[in-house]
Amino acid sequence: MNEKQVKSLREKYPKGTRIKLRYMDDPCPVPSGTKGEITHVDDMGQIHVKWENGSGLALIPEKDKFWILEE
């Protein structure tokens, strides 16, 4: 990802945004339906999340699917 794309992700998904996972493309994924809170977007464009199940796996926007929770 280039700097412009990363900046756009950071604006779209600021720290504290609550999400719910739909699907994670990972050998040991966070279970679908798990809720979490975005902690930051790194320089590679991965979205880091503090998941309610204690996991810290990051989301890859091009592969993983999630909803933003409007709470």
Buried (B, 14 or more C-beta within 10 A) or exposed (E): BEEEEBEBBBEEBEEEBBBBBEEBEEEEBBEEEBBBBBBEBBEEBBBBBEBEEEBEBBBBBEEBEBEEEEE
